[in-house]
Amino acid sequence: MAFIRIQGAVRPRPPMAQISVQRMLDVTISAVGLAALAPIILCIAFAILIQSGRPIFFSQVRLGAGGRYFRIHKFRKFRNISGVSDRPVTLTNDARMTALGRFLYKTKLDELPQLWNILKGDMSIVGPRPESLQLSDCFVGRYLDILDHRPGIFGPNQILFVNECCLYPEGEDPQQFYREVLFPLKASVDLAYFRDRTVLSDFRWIAQGVLATLGWRSSLEAKSIEAVRAYLRRDDIG
């Protein structure tokens, strides 16, 4: 059995047959997606250029499989101001966003350039969300297992927390709330799913992800919101 090393821990890799099938699907879907969506990608790029100029893309180093770094690409949705994107979380009515950026964020069209990340092998169609390096210290203990998997565009948390920006309580530090509440919840979901994922279950999450971008809301999303509220009520009681 092959092993990779993550932050000093020796970890087994999934079977090569499973990796090969997933990679084949990633390459096929991302290549077809880039070709089919090329007109939309060009229109978005042109709209950003007209509204707020360059750069068109937002690029940032993220944490990938095996704890390796990679550069993620998205359409820029924030104002072109130095240091404006330093905070690793996005809030409701985030003042950093442009008018077009709000639309891209709501429809998730800002993530289309990540198809290139998938084609390169940095990401997968289905996987945990790639975290900012500012949050890399959250991956301790059992949460290290999440780094066994390539990060992805679609997955359970992308449906459960599709409106994550609405979950941050007023008056609390957003980054601390993400670390103490949202990250553990999301990490637990990832650990439960990706340990026993199948190609069929991946396709179900892809379908739900596409529907979510079209405005469909899953009952699972309501459960995730209730889980956050329950956590907050527990803190109030304590």
Secondary structure, 3 states (H helix, E strand, C coil): CCEEEECCEEEECCCHHHHHHHHHHHHHHHHHHHHHCHHHHHHHHHHHHHHHCCCCEEEEEEECHHHCEEEEEEECCECCCCCCCCCCCCCCCCCCECHHHHHHHHHCHHHCCHHHHHHHCCCEEECCCCCEHHHHHHCCHHHHHHHHCCCEEECHHHHHCCCHHHCCCCCCCHHHHHHHHHHHHHHHHHHHHHCCCCHHHHHHHHHHHHHHHCCCCCHHHHHHHHHHHHHHHHHHHC
